[in-house]
Amino acid sequence: MPERIYLIGKDQDLLELSEQALDTKDMLQELLAKYPKLLAGEKLDMQEPRRWLFVSRELSVPDGSDVRRWSLDHLFLYQEAVPHSWK
């Protein structure tokens, strides 16, 4: 059975939210860049949950002489200023 998420509306009605697939990978990337809180920082460290800062999207990472060898979908820093990326 899927988990349920509810929202209490302005008129105090309880609204059940339904899961909806995104049309493209780009839509998800835009949401993560705009709302880094969507990343579950507490899943990595319950005592000191990560607070993410979005740095860049679709970032080329050089490898020796090949300037565009690698690419990151997103680059985030957390409160200790350590880079973390998801590909």
N, C-alpha and C positions, 0 to 999 in steps of 0.2 A: 504494500500500500504506500503510495507516495506521501511525502510529508506535506502538510498544509500550512499555508501562510495566510494570515488575516491582517486586515487593515481596518482600524476604526475610523470611519469617515467623519466629516465635520458635523453631520447630524447625529453622530453617535451610533450609526448603523454599523454592523459588523459585515465587512466585505471579504469574501474569500477570493484570493488572488490565484490565478491559474498559470501554469507553466506555459511559456510561449517560446518556441525556437526562434533564433535570430535568422534573418535571411542570408546574411553573409558573414564571413570571418571579420570583415572590415567593421561591421556594426559592433561586434564585441570589442574589437581593438579601440574603437572610438569611445565606447563606454568606459573601458578600463583607464584610458588616458584621462578622461574627464572626471571619473569618480574612482580614484585609487582605493577608497574604502571598501570597494567591492571585493578586494583581495583579502582573504581571511588571515590577517596577521596574527590573530590569537591562536590559530591552528599550529603555528610554528613555535610559539613561546607563550604559554598561558600566563606566566608571571609578568612578562614584559612584552605585550603584544606589539607587533610591528606596526609602525605608522609610516605609510608609504608616501614618497614624493616622486611624482612622475617627472622624468628628465627628458626622454626622447622616444620617438617611435620610428620603426624601420631604420635603425641605425646601422651603418656599415662599420665593420670591425676589420682592421687590416691584419694581415699575417705575413710578416716579412715584406717582400716586394709586391705582393698581391694586395692592393689597397681595398678591394671589395670582396675578399674571400668569404667572410662571414657576415651574417646579418642578424640583428636582434629585432624581434617584433616590438618589444618595449624594454626600456631601461628605467628602473626605479631605484631610488635610494631609500633606506629606512633611517630611523632616528639616529643611528650610530654612524650614518654616512657611508655605509658599506653597499657597494653596488650589488644588485640582484636582477637577474633577467629571466624571463620565461620565453621560450621559443616554441 
